[in-house]
Amino acid sequence: MTEAGFLHAALRSRNLVLGLSLTLVFAAAALVSFLWTPYDVTQLDIPGKLQTPSASHWFGTDHFGRDILSMIMVGAQTSIAVAIVAVGIGMGVGVPLGLAAAVHRGSLMDEVIMRGNDLVFAFPSLLIAIMITAVFGPSALNAIIAIGIFNIPVFARLTRGAALSIWTRDFILSARVSGKGPARISIEHILPNVTNLLIVQGTIQFSLGILAEAALSYVGLGVQPPTPSWGRMLADSQTLISLAPHMALFPGFAILLTVLGLNLAGDGLRDILDPRIRRTGR
């Protein structure tokens, strides 16, 4: 697909346009928060605690008097950064493993890689985080490692499955006849042909990374105070839900809309980049 054709298809995809719009809103909020927030998120104002949404505090204040809008803006930094690095780890390790497994299909290396993936899949990211935290203590870095480890087998399986089908193509046979080795073929021919799938899967894993970071912070295993986190904001609100429901509503909506936006964007990208879907007229 040409660049002009992709742009035309993207503008016609309601899922992609809506998903990117929602995602860009929170990405912009994260970027703006590096330079400005309505209030200092580290400043406590006990007399002004549990205020409902108003002109001075659009999303209200929490049990320490901190501005919830400001905390959501800064919390977006945390969620996006953790998800980006975790997906980067998953891709950076999983894709080469998947390519290597496809090259050595049926060999001991393939078996070791795939059984290792099965082993990681047996432990959810939350359980991995608990094990890492038990050794190194709770932190954003440990949350990133836990989510990144869980992403590795996702990309390894996807890459291996897609690569195996490409290895049977005629142009791969021509490359082998021309004297190219398996590693060079994987980099020059296989990887470019699975990039579309990796982009779509990366978008999906990005949304799951935000959910996982929120879950880890909710149970106290993610980002630690005083750095704001959407998950910990939800945890702080659970005992005050009847007195100050806005403490739970706004961070909850932030997680919901961000994940929804990323999933819609991933769905739109899949519709555009997958030629089989395009041929069916979806």
C-alpha positions as YAML, in Angstrom:
chain: A
units: angstrom
residues:
- id: 1
  name: MET
  ca: [0.00, 0.00, 0.00]
- id: 2
  name: THR
  ca: [1.33, 3.41, -0.98]
- id: 3
  name: GLU
  ca: [1.63, 6.25, 1.50]
- id: 4
  name: ALA
  ca: [-1.27, 8.11, -0.14]
- id: 5
  name: GLY
  ca: [-3.40, 4.96, -0.13]
- id: 6
  name: PHE
  ca: [-2.65, 4.31, 3.53]
- id: 7
  name: LEU
  ca: [-3.54, 7.89, 4.48]
- id: 8
  name: HIS
  ca: [-6.79, 7.69, 2.54]
- id: 9
  name: ALA
  ca: [-7.74, 4.38, 4.18]
- id: 10
  name: ALA
  ca: [-6.77, 5.72, 7.61]
- id: 11
  name: LEU
  ca: [-8.99, 8.78, 7.26]
- id: 12
  name: ARG
  ca: [-11.91, 6.54, 6.24]
- id: 13
  name: SER
  ca: [-11.46, 4.22, 9.25]
- id: 14
  name: ARG
  ca: [-13.71, 5.44, 12.05]
- id: 15
  name: ASN
  ca: [-12.07, 3.09, 14.54]
- id: 16
  name: LEU
  ca: [-8.60, 4.38, 13.74]
- id: 17
  name: VAL
  ca: [-9.59, 8.05, 13.77]
- id: 18
  name: LEU
  ca: [-11.51, 7.76, 17.06]
- id: 19
  name: GLY
  ca: [-8.85, 5.57, 18.65]
- id: 20
  name: LEU
  ca: [-6.00, 7.87, 17.70]
- id: 21
  name: SER
  ca: [-7.99, 10.91, 18.86]
- id: 22
  name: LEU
  ca: [-8.52, 9.41, 22.32]
- id: 23
  name: THR
  ca: [-4.91, 8.27, 22.52]
- id: 24
  name: LEU
  ca: [-3.53, 11.64, 21.43]
- id: 25
  name: VAL
  ca: [-5.58, 13.44, 24.10]
- id: 26
  name: PHE
  ca: [-3.88, 11.51, 26.88]
- id: 27
  name: ALA
  ca: [-0.49, 11.63, 25.16]
- id: 28
  name: ALA
  ca: [-0.85, 15.42, 24.92]
- id: 29
  name: ALA
  ca: [-1.84, 15.59, 28.59]
- id: 30
  name: ALA
  ca: [1.29, 13.64, 29.51]
- id: 31
  name: LEU
  ca: [3.51, 15.92, 27.41]
- id: 32
  name: VAL
  ca: [1.93, 19.11, 28.79]
- id: 33
  name: SER
  ca: [2.36, 17.86, 32.35]
- id: 34
  name: PHE
  ca: [6.15, 17.94, 31.92]
- id: 35
  name: LEU
  ca: [5.89, 21.72, 31.63]
- id: 36
  name: TRP
  ca: [2.66, 22.65, 33.42]
- id: 37
  name: THR
  ca: [-0.12, 21.28, 35.59]
- id: 38
  name: PRO
  ca: [-2.96, 23.24, 37.19]
- id: 39
  name: TYR
  ca: [-1.54, 22.46, 40.65]
- id: 40
  name: ASP
  ca: [1.59, 20.93, 42.13]
- id: 41
  name: VAL
  ca: [0.86, 17.22, 42.59]
- id: 42
  name: THR
  ca: [3.23, 17.03, 45.57]
- id: 43
  name: GLN
  ca: [1.55, 19.88, 47.45]
- id: 44
  name: LEU
  ca: [-0.86, 18.80, 50.20]
- id: 45
  name: ASP
  ca: [-3.88, 20.90, 51.12]
- id: 46
  name: ILE
  ca: [-5.62, 19.11, 53.96]
- id: 47
  name: PRO
  ca: [-8.27, 21.84, 54.52]
- id: 48
  name: GLY
  ca: [-9.25, 21.51, 50.84]
- id: 49
  name: LYS
  ca: [-9.50, 17.72, 50.79]
- id: 50
  name: LEU
  ca: [-12.34, 15.78, 49.11]
- id: 51
  name: GLN
  ca: [-13.66, 18.79, 47.21]
- id: 52
  name: THR
  ca: [-16.14, 17.93, 44.46]
- id: 53
  name: PRO
  ca: [-15.48, 19.10, 40.88]
- id: 54
  name: SER
  ca: [-15.62, 22.88, 40.62]
- id: 55
  name: ALA
  ca: [-14.26, 25.80, 38.60]
- id: 56
  name: SER
  ca: [-11.05, 25.81, 40.68]
- id: 57
  name: HIS
  ca: [-10.63, 22.01, 40.66]
- id: 58
  name: TRP
  ca: [-12.26, 20.58, 37.55]
- id: 59
  name: PHE
  ca: [-11.97, 16.97, 38.74]
- id: 60
  name: GLY
  ca: [-12.08, 17.75, 42.47]
- id: 61
  name: THR
  ca: [-9.44, 16.95, 45.09]
- id: 62
  name: ASP
  ca: [-8.40, 13.77, 46.86]
- id: 63
  name: HIS
  ca: [-8.10, 12.91, 50.56]
- id: 64
  name: PHE
  ca: [-4.88, 14.94, 50.80]
- id: 65
  name: GLY
  ca: [-6.29, 17.96, 48.98]
- id: 66
  name: ARG
  ca: [-4.30, 17.28, 45.78]
- id: 67
  name: ASP
  ca: [-5.82, 18.28, 42.46]
- id: 68
  name: ILE
  ca: [-7.07, 15.15, 40.69]
- id: 69
  name: LEU
  ca: [-6.78, 16.61, 37.18]
- id: 70
  name: SER
  ca: [-3.12, 17.40, 37.78]
- id: 71
  name: MET
  ca: [-2.53, 13.90, 39.15]
- id: 72
  name: ILE
  ca: [-4.21, 12.30, 36.12]
- id: 73
  name: MET
  ca: [-2.03, 14.37, 33.79]
- id: 74
  name: VAL
  ca: [1.17, 13.33, 35.58]
- id: 75
  name: GLY
  ca: [-0.12, 9.77, 35.96]
- id: 76
  name: ALA
  ca: [-0.42, 9.60, 32.18]
- id: 77
  name: GLN
  ca: [3.37, 10.01, 32.02]
- id: 78
  name: THR
  ca: [3.81, 6.96, 34.20]
- id: 79
  name: SER
  ca: [1.32, 4.74, 32.39]
- id: 80
  name: ILE
  ca: [2.57, 5.61, 28.92]
- id: 81
  name: ALA
  ca: [6.26, 5.34, 29.84]
- id: 82
  name: VAL
  ca: [5.84, 1.96, 31.53]
- id: 83
  name: ALA
  ca: [3.80, 0.59, 28.62]
- id: 84
  name: ILE
  ca: [6.23, 1.87, 25.96]
- id: 85
  name: VAL
  ca: [9.30, 0.39, 27.65]
- id: 86
  name: ALA
  ca: [7.53, -2.88, 28.45]
- id: 87
  name: VAL
  ca: [6.36, -3.31, 24.84]
- id: 88
  name: GLY
  ca: [9.87, -2.38, 23.70]
- id: 89
  name: ILE
  ca: [11.29, -5.17, 25.85]
- id: 90
  name: GLY
  ca: [8.73, -7.62, 24.50]
- id: 91
  name: MET
  ca: [9.49, -6.72, 20.90]
- id: 92
  name: GLY
  ca: [13.23, -6.42, 21.35]
- id: 93
  name: VAL
  ca: [13.54, -9.91, 22.80]
- id: 94
  name: GLY
  ca: [10.48, -11.70, 21.43]
- id: 95
  name: VAL
  ca: [10.89, -10.85, 17.74]
- id: 96
  name: PRO
  ca: [14.48, -12.19, 17.44]
- id: 97
  name: LEU
  ca: [13.45, -15.32, 19.35]
- id: 98
  name: GLY
  ca: [10.50, -15.85, 17.01]
- id: 99
  name: LEU
  ca: [12.67, -15.38, 13.92]
- id: 100
  name: ALA
  ca: [15.27, -17.81, 15.30]
- id: 101
  name: ALA
  ca: [12.60, -20.40, 16.12]
- id: 102
  name: ALA
  ca: [11.19, -20.14, 12.57]
- id: 103
  name: VAL
  ca: [14.65, -20.59, 11.04]
- id: 104
  name: HIS
  ca: [15.28, -23.71, 13.15]
- id: 105
  name: ARG
  ca: [11.77, -25.13, 12.98]
- id: 106
  name: GLY
  ca: [11.54, -28.57, 14.56]
- id: 107
  name: SER
  ca: [15.04, -28.39, 16.06]
- id: 108
  name: LEU
  ca: [16.12, -28.36, 19.69]
- id: 109
  name: MET
  ca: [16.44, -24.57, 19.59]
- id: 110
  name: ASP
  ca: [12.85, -24.20, 18.38]
- id: 111
  name: GLU
  ca: [11.64, -26.54, 21.11]
- id: 112
  name: VAL
  ca: [13.56, -24.72, 23.84]
- id: 113
  name: ILE
  ca: [12.29, -21.30, 22.73]
- id: 114
  name: MET
  ca: [8.65, -22.37, 22.49]
- id: 115
  name: ARG
  ca: [8.64, -24.31, 25.75]
- id: 116
  name: GLY
  ca: [10.26, -21.31, 27.41]
- id: 117
  name: ASN
  ca: [7.39, -19.20, 26.07]
- id: 118
  name: ASP
  ca: [4.90, -21.66, 27.52]
- id: 119
  name: LEU
  ca: [6.64, -21.39, 30.88]
- id: 120
  name: VAL
  ca: [6.38, -17.59, 30.91]
- id: 121
  name: PHE
  ca: [2.73, -17.75, 29.83]
- id: 122
  name: ALA
  ca: [2.05, -19.91, 32.88]
- id: 123
  name: PHE
  ca: [2.87, -16.94, 35.13]
- id: 124
  name: PRO
  ca: [0.71, -13.80, 34.70]
- id: 125
  name: SER
  ca: [2.47, -10.43, 34.83]
- id: 126
  name: LEU
  ca: [1.04, -9.77, 38.30]
- id: 127
  name: LEU
  ca: [2.55, -12.98, 39.66]
- id: 128
  name: ILE
  ca: [5.87, -12.22, 37.96]
- id: 129
  name: ALA
  ca: [5.79, -8.76, 39.56]
- id: 130
  name: ILE
  ca: [5.15, -10.28, 42.99]
- id: 131
  name: MET
  ca: [8.15, -12.57, 42.59]
- id: 132
  name: ILE
  ca: [10.39, -9.72, 41.39]
- id: 133
  name: THR
  ca: [9.12, -7.43, 44.16]
- id: 134
  name: ALA
  ca: [9.83, -10.06, 46.79]
- id: 135
  name: VAL
  ca: [13.48, -9.92, 45.76]
- id: 136
  name: PHE
  ca: [14.06, -6.30, 44.71]
- id: 137
  name: GLY
  ca: [11.15, -4.38, 46.25]
- id: 138
  name: PRO
  ca: [8.24, -2.53, 44.57]
- id: 139
  name: SER
  ca: [9.14, 0.10, 41.97]
- id: 140
  name: ALA
  ca: [8.29, 1.33, 38.48]
- id: 141
  name: LEU
  ca: [11.36, -0.47, 37.11]
- id: 142
  name: ASN
  ca: [10.21, -3.80, 38.49]
- id: 143
  name: ALA
  ca: [6.74, -3.23, 37.03]
- id: 144
  name: ILE
  ca: [8.33, -2.57, 33.63]
- id: 145
  name: ILE
  ca: [10.42, -5.75, 33.88]
- id: 146
  name: ALA
  ca: [7.41, -7.85, 34.87]
- id: 147
  name: ILE
  ca: [5.19, -6.56, 32.06]
- id: 148
  name: GLY
  ca: [8.07, -6.73, 29.56]
- id: 149
  name: ILE
  ca: [8.80, -10.38, 30.42]
- id: 150
  name: PHE
  ca: [5.15, -11.25, 29.91]
- id: 151
  name: ASN
  ca: [5.19, -9.55, 26.48]
- id: 152
  name: ILE
  ca: [8.15, -11.56, 25.20]
- id: 153
  name: PRO
  ca: [6.28, -14.81, 24.40]
- id: 154
  name: VAL
  ca: [3.43, -12.84, 22.79]
- id: 155
  name: PHE
  ca: [5.74, -11.36, 20.16]
- id: 156
  name: ALA
  ca: [7.82, -14.54, 19.87]
- id: 157
  name: ARG
  ca: [4.77, -16.66, 19.03]
- id: 158
  name: LEU
  ca: [3.36, -14.09, 16.61]
- id: 159
  name: THR
  ca: [6.69, -13.67, 14.82]
- id: 160
  name: ARG
  ca: [7.34, -17.40, 14.56]
- id: 161
  name: GLY
  ca: [3.87, -18.16, 13.19]
- id: 162
  name: ALA
  ca: [4.01, -15.41, 10.58]
- id: 163
  name: ALA
  ca: [7.62, -16.20, 9.62]
- id: 164
  name: LEU
  ca: [6.90, -19.89, 9.08]
- id: 165
  name: SER
  ca: [4.31, -19.08, 6.43]
- id: 166
  name: ILE
  ca: [6.66, -16.64, 4.69]
- id: 167
  name: TRP
  ca: [9.54, -19.13, 4.58]
- id: 168
  name: THR
  ca: [7.52, -21.20, 2.10]
- id: 169
  name: ARG
  ca: [7.17, -18.33, -0.41]
- id: 170
  name: ASP
  ca: [8.90, -18.34, -3.80]
- id: 171
  name: PHE
  ca: [10.85, -15.13, -3.18]
- id: 172
  name: ILE
  ca: [12.45, -16.72, -0.11]
- id: 173
  name: LEU
  ca: [13.55, -19.66, -2.26]
- id: 174
  name: SER
  ca: [15.06, -17.19, -4.73]
- id: 175
  name: ALA
  ca: [16.93, -15.48, -1.89]
- id: 176
  name: ARG
  ca: [18.32, -18.82, -0.72]
- id: 177
  name: VAL
  ca: [19.39, -19.74, -4.23]
- id: 178
  name: SER
  ca: [21.22, -16.41, -4.51]
- id: 179
  name: GLY
  ca: [23.37, -17.44, -1.54]
- id: 180
  name: LYS
  ca: [21.79, -15.50, 1.32]
- id: 181
  name: GLY
  ca: [21.98, -17.16, 4.72]
- id: 182
  name: PRO
  ca: [19.06, -17.67, 7.14]
- id: 183
  name: ALA
  ca: [19.99, -14.68, 9.31]
- id: 184
  name: ARG
  ca: [20.20, -12.31, 6.35]
- id: 185
  name: ILE
  ca: [16.94, -13.62, 4.89]
- id: 186
  name: SER
  ca: [15.23, -13.15, 8.25]
- id: 187
  name: ILE
  ca: [16.35, -9.54, 8.48]
- id: 188
  name: GLU
  ca: [15.95, -8.50, 4.85]
- id: 189
  name: HIS
  ca: [12.87, -10.46, 3.82]
- id: 190
  name: ILE
  ca: [11.01, -12.01, 6.76]
- id: 191
  name: LEU
  ca: [11.06, -9.09, 9.19]
- id: 192
  name: PRO
  ca: [9.70, -6.48, 6.72]
- id: 193
  name: ASN
  ca: [6.81, -8.81, 5.88]
- id: 194
  name: VAL
  ca: [5.77, -9.29, 9.53]
- id: 195
  name: THR
  ca: [6.15, -5.63, 10.52]
- id: 196
  name: ASN
  ca: [2.47, -4.87, 9.93]
- id: 197
  name: LEU
  ca: [1.43, -7.64, 12.30]
- id: 198
  name: LEU
  ca: [3.93, -6.47, 14.89]
- id: 199
  name: ILE
  ca: [2.64, -2.90, 14.74]
- id: 200
  name: VAL
  ca: [-0.94, -4.02, 15.32]
- id: 201
  name: GLN
  ca: [0.06, -6.40, 18.13]
- id: 202
  name: GLY
  ca: [2.25, -3.70, 19.65]
- id: 203
  name: THR
  ca: [-0.76, -1.38, 19.85]
- id: 204
  name: ILE
  ca: [-2.78, -4.07, 21.62]
- id: 205
  name: GLN
  ca: [0.05, -4.90, 24.03]
- id: 206
  name: PHE
  ca: [0.46, -1.18, 24.72]
- id: 207
  name: SER
  ca: [-3.11, -1.00, 25.98]
- id: 208
  name: LEU
  ca: [-2.62, -4.16, 28.02]
- id: 209
  name: GLY
  ca: [0.57, -2.65, 29.44]
- id: 210
  name: ILE
  ca: [-1.38, 0.36, 30.71]
- id: 211
  name: LEU
  ca: [-3.91, -1.97, 32.32]
- id: 212
  name: ALA
  ca: [-1.15, -4.08, 33.87]
- id: 213
  name: GLU
  ca: [0.65, -1.01, 35.25]
- id: 214
  name: ALA
  ca: [-2.60, 0.21, 36.80]
- id: 215
  name: ALA
  ca: [-3.22, -3.22, 38.32]
- id: 216
  name: LEU
  ca: [0.29, -3.45, 39.76]
- id: 217
  name: SER
  ca: [0.07, 0.07, 41.21]
- id: 218
  name: TYR
  ca: [-3.37, -0.74, 42.62]
- id: 219
  name: VAL
  ca: [-1.90, -3.54, 44.74]
- id: 220
  name: GLY
  ca: [1.16, -1.46, 45.64]
- id: 221
  name: LEU
  ca: [3.70, -3.20, 43.38]
- id: 222
  name: GLY
  ca: [4.09, -0.49, 40.75]
- id: 223
  name: VAL
  ca: [5.03, 3.17, 40.88]
- id: 224
  name: GLN
  ca: [5.59, 4.31, 44.45]
- id: 225
  name: PRO
  ca: [4.48, 7.58, 46.14]
- id: 226
  name: PRO
  ca: [4.74, 10.47, 45.69]
- id: 227
  name: THR
  ca: [4.67, 9.82, 41.90]
- id: 228
  name: PRO
  ca: [1.01, 9.76, 40.81]
- id: 229
  name: SER
  ca: [-0.37, 6.60, 39.24]
- id: 230
  name: TRP
  ca: [-3.87, 5.90, 37.96]
- id: 231
  name: GLY
  ca: [-3.93, 2.50, 39.63]
- id: 232
  name: ARG
  ca: [-2.90, 3.82, 43.02]
- id: 233
  name: MET
  ca: [-5.44, 6.65, 42.70]
- id: 234
  name: LEU
  ca: [-8.11, 3.96, 42.39]
- id: 235
  name: ALA
  ca: [-6.70, 2.13, 45.40]
- id: 236
  name: ASP
  ca: [-6.77, 5.32, 47.47]
- id: 237
  name: SER
  ca: [-10.38, 5.95, 46.52]
- id: 238
  name: GLN
  ca: [-11.85, 2.57, 47.42]
- id: 239
  name: THR
  ca: [-12.45, 3.36, 51.11]
- id: 240
  name: LEU
  ca: [-13.92, 6.78, 50.27]
- id: 241
  name: ILE
  ca: [-16.15, 5.79, 47.36]
- id: 242
  name: SER
  ca: [-19.34, 6.81, 49.17]
- id: 243
  name: LEU
  ca: [-17.93, 10.16, 50.32]
- id: 244
  name: ALA
  ca: [-15.97, 11.16, 47.22]
- id: 245
  name: PRO
  ca: [-16.92, 9.04, 44.18]
- id: 246
  name: HIS
  ca: [-15.07, 11.47, 41.91]
- id: 247
  name: MET
  ca: [-11.79, 10.11, 43.28]
- id: 248
  name: ALA
  ca: [-12.53, 6.80, 41.55]
- id: 249
  name: LEU
  ca: [-14.50, 8.01, 38.54]
- id: 250
  name: PHE
  ca: [-11.90, 10.23, 36.89]
- id: 251
  name: PRO
  ca: [-8.84, 7.93, 37.08]
- id: 252
  name: GLY
  ca: [-11.12, 5.03, 36.13]
- id: 253
  name: PHE
  ca: [-12.34, 6.89, 33.07]
- id: 254
  name: ALA
  ca: [-8.74, 7.80, 32.19]
- id: 255
  name: ILE
  ca: [-7.79, 4.11, 32.13]
- id: 256
  name: LEU
  ca: [-10.97, 3.15, 30.28]
- id: 257
  name: LEU
  ca: [-10.68, 5.78, 27.55]
- id: 258
  name: THR
  ca: [-6.95, 5.27, 27.00]
- id: 259
  name: VAL
  ca: [-7.29, 1.50, 26.65]
- id: 260
  name: LEU
  ca: [-10.39, 1.91, 24.48]
- id: 261
  name: GLY
  ca: [-8.55, 4.36, 22.23]
- id: 262
  name: LEU
  ca: [-5.56, 2.05, 21.79]
- id: 263
  name: ASN
  ca: [-7.77, -0.96, 21.07]
- id: 264
  name: LEU
  ca: [-9.79, 0.98, 18.50]
- id: 265
  name: ALA
  ca: [-6.56, 2.21, 16.90]
- id: 266
  name: GLY
  ca: [-5.21, -1.34, 16.79]
- id: 267
  name: ASP
  ca: [-8.43, -2.61, 15.25]
- id: 268
  name: GLY
  ca: [-8.34, 0.15, 12.64]
- id: 269
  name: LEU
  ca: [-4.71, -0.55, 11.80]
- id: 270
  name: ARG
  ca: [-5.44, -4.25, 11.42]
- id: 271
  name: ASP
  ca: [-8.28, -3.53, 8.99]
- id: 272
  name: ILE
  ca: [-5.98, -1.33, 6.90]
- id: 273
  name: LEU
  ca: [-2.76, -3.33, 7.01]
- id: 274
  name: ASP
  ca: [-4.19, -6.86, 6.65]
- id: 275
  name: PRO
  ca: [-4.81, -7.41, 2.91]
- id: 276
  name: ARG
  ca: [-7.15, -10.35, 3.59]
- id: 277
  name: ILE
  ca: [-9.49, -8.06, 5.53]
- id: 278
  name: ARG
  ca: [-9.28, -5.36, 2.86]
- id: 279
  name: ARG
  ca: [-10.30, -7.85, 0.19]
- id: 280
  name: THR
  ca: [-13.45, -8.78, 2.13]
- id: 281
  name: GLY
  ca: [-14.48, -5.12, 2.06]
- id: 282
  name: ARG
  ca: [-14.53, -4.59, 5.85]
...
